[in-house]
Amino acid sequence: MASLSDQIEKYLRRLLKNYEGSVEIKRNQLANDFNCAPSQINYVLDTRFSVERGYVVESQRGGGGYIRIIKIKISSEAETLKKIISRINGPLSQREATGIIERLYDNNVIEEREKYLMDVAVNRRVIGVDLPYRDFIRGRLLKSMLEVFLKFNNEE
């Protein structure tokens, strides 16, 4: 059975798909619907709907408050790759790396096979070096892979 976080994520992704990439929710109402604490909703938003994964999350506090989730649309594969490459200048956590890879896959910049290869390459068990060096290596690996995609993207 899927974890509660997985269920909340799946529900929010379905809403985003149905409402064409933007949705407003009430955190307390969603927490009541899933019978959990509002902090569980925050956790899902922070970890599964981050900028690295291609989302912007806005919130308005107060009685009429809401949370707006917006899926960022990719206008150009090459421009997206350039922006991501320019942001990777040092260490990169596994979560950040997999978030970037997910976003590229979700937006059809990379194929499923490439996604799995990249996920394996940036995995902490494969890199096998202690922190903080592991995060530096991961950043260099991902940046190099993205530079190859950019090169082949520009040749087409």
C-alpha positions as CSV (number, residue, x, y, z in Angstrom):
1,M,0.0,0.0,0.0
2,A,1.3,3.5,-0.9
3,S,2.4,5.8,1.9
4,L,0.2,8.7,3.0
5,S,2.7,11.1,1.3
6,D,2.4,9.1,-1.9
7,Q,-1.4,9.2,-1.8
8,I,-1.4,13.0,-1.2
9,E,1.1,13.5,-4.0
10,K,-1.0,11.4,-6.4
11,Y,-4.1,13.3,-5.5
12,L,-2.4,16.7,-6.1
13,R,-0.9,15.5,-9.4
14,R,-4.3,14.4,-10.5
15,L,-5.8,17.8,-9.6
16,L,-3.0,19.6,-11.5
17,K,-3.7,17.4,-14.6
18,N,-7.4,18.1,-14.4
19,Y,-7.0,21.8,-13.9
20,E,-4.3,22.3,-16.6
21,G,-1.3,22.8,-14.4
22,S,-2.5,25.2,-11.6
23,V,-4.6,24.4,-8.6
24,E,-5.5,26.1,-5.3
25,I,-6.1,24.1,-2.2
26,K,-6.7,24.8,1.5
27,R,-4.1,23.0,3.6
28,N,-6.4,22.4,6.6
29,Q,-9.2,21.0,4.4
30,L,-6.7,18.7,2.6
31,A,-5.3,17.5,5.9
32,N,-8.9,16.8,7.1
33,D,-9.6,14.9,3.9
34,F,-6.5,12.7,4.4
35,N,-6.9,12.5,8.2
36,C,-3.4,13.9,8.8
37,A,-1.7,16.9,10.3
38,P,-1.2,20.0,8.1
39,S,2.5,19.5,8.5
40,Q,2.1,16.3,6.5
41,I,0.8,18.4,3.6
42,N,3.7,20.8,4.0
43,Y,6.1,17.9,3.8
44,V,4.6,16.7,0.6
45,L,4.6,20.2,-0.9
46,D,8.3,20.7,0.1
47,T,9.6,17.4,-1.1
48,R,7.4,16.5,-4.1
49,F,6.5,19.9,-5.5
50,S,9.7,21.8,-5.4
51,V,11.2,24.1,-8.0
52,E,13.7,21.3,-9.0
53,R,10.7,19.1,-9.9
54,G,9.2,21.9,-12.0
55,Y,6.6,23.5,-9.6
56,V,6.1,26.8,-7.9
57,V,4.2,26.7,-4.6
58,E,2.6,29.9,-3.3
59,S,0.8,30.3,-0.1
60,Q,-1.5,32.9,1.4
61,R,-2.0,32.7,5.2
62,G,-5.0,33.6,7.2
63,G,-8.7,32.7,7.3
64,G,-9.2,32.8,3.6
65,G,-5.7,31.4,3.0
66,Y,-4.8,29.0,0.3
67,I,-1.9,27.2,-1.3
68,R,-1.5,27.5,-5.1
69,I,0.6,24.9,-6.9
70,I,1.7,25.8,-10.4
71,K,3.4,23.4,-12.8
72,I,6.1,25.2,-14.7
73,K,5.8,24.7,-18.4
74,I,9.0,24.1,-20.4
75,S,9.1,26.4,-23.4
76,S,12.4,25.1,-25.0
77,E,14.3,22.0,-24.1
78,A,17.7,23.6,-24.9
79,E,16.9,26.7,-22.7
80,T,15.7,24.5,-19.9
81,L,18.9,22.4,-20.0
82,K,21.0,25.6,-20.1
83,K,19.3,27.0,-17.1
84,I,19.7,23.8,-15.1
85,I,23.3,23.5,-16.1
86,S,24.0,27.0,-15.0
87,R,22.6,26.4,-11.6
88,I,24.7,23.3,-10.9
89,N,28.0,24.8,-9.7
90,G,28.7,22.7,-6.6
91,P,27.3,20.0,-4.4
92,L,23.9,18.5,-5.3
93,S,21.9,16.2,-2.9
94,Q,20.4,13.0,-4.2
95,R,16.9,14.5,-3.7
96,E,17.8,17.6,-5.7
97,A,19.3,15.5,-8.5
98,T,16.4,13.1,-8.7
99,G,14.0,16.0,-8.7
100,I,15.8,17.5,-11.7
101,I,15.8,14.2,-13.5
102,E,12.1,13.7,-12.8
103,R,11.3,17.1,-14.2
104,L,13.2,16.4,-17.4
105,Y,11.4,13.1,-17.8
106,D,7.9,14.5,-17.0
107,N,8.5,17.2,-19.6
108,N,9.7,14.7,-22.3
109,V,13.2,16.1,-22.4
110,I,14.7,12.7,-21.6
111,E,13.3,9.2,-22.3
112,E,12.5,6.6,-19.6
113,R,15.7,4.7,-20.3
114,E,17.8,7.8,-19.8
115,K,15.9,8.6,-16.7
116,Y,16.8,5.3,-15.1
117,L,20.5,5.5,-16.2
118,M,20.8,9.0,-14.7
119,D,19.0,7.9,-11.5
120,V,21.5,5.1,-11.0
121,A,24.5,7.3,-11.8
122,V,23.6,9.8,-9.1
123,N,22.6,7.3,-6.4
124,R,24.6,7.5,-3.2
125,R,25.3,3.7,-3.2
126,V,26.8,3.9,-6.7
127,I,28.9,6.9,-6.0
128,G,30.1,5.2,-2.8
129,V,32.0,8.2,-1.3
130,D,31.3,9.9,2.0
131,L,29.7,13.4,2.3
132,P,30.4,16.1,1.4
133,Y,32.5,14.8,-1.5
134,R,29.6,12.6,-2.7
135,D,27.4,15.6,-3.3
136,F,30.2,17.4,-5.3
137,I,30.7,14.3,-7.4
138,R,26.9,14.0,-8.0
139,G,26.7,17.6,-9.1
140,R,29.5,17.1,-11.6
141,L,28.1,13.9,-12.9
142,L,24.6,15.3,-13.5
143,K,26.0,18.5,-15.0
144,S,28.1,16.5,-17.4
145,M,25.2,14.3,-18.4
146,L,23.0,17.4,-19.0
147,E,25.8,19.0,-21.1
148,V,25.7,15.9,-23.3
149,F,21.9,16.1,-23.7
150,L,22.3,19.8,-24.6
151,K,25.0,19.0,-27.2
152,F,22.8,16.4,-28.9
153,N,19.7,18.6,-28.6
154,N,21.5,21.4,-30.5
155,E,22.7,19.0,-33.2
156,E,19.1,17.9,-34.1
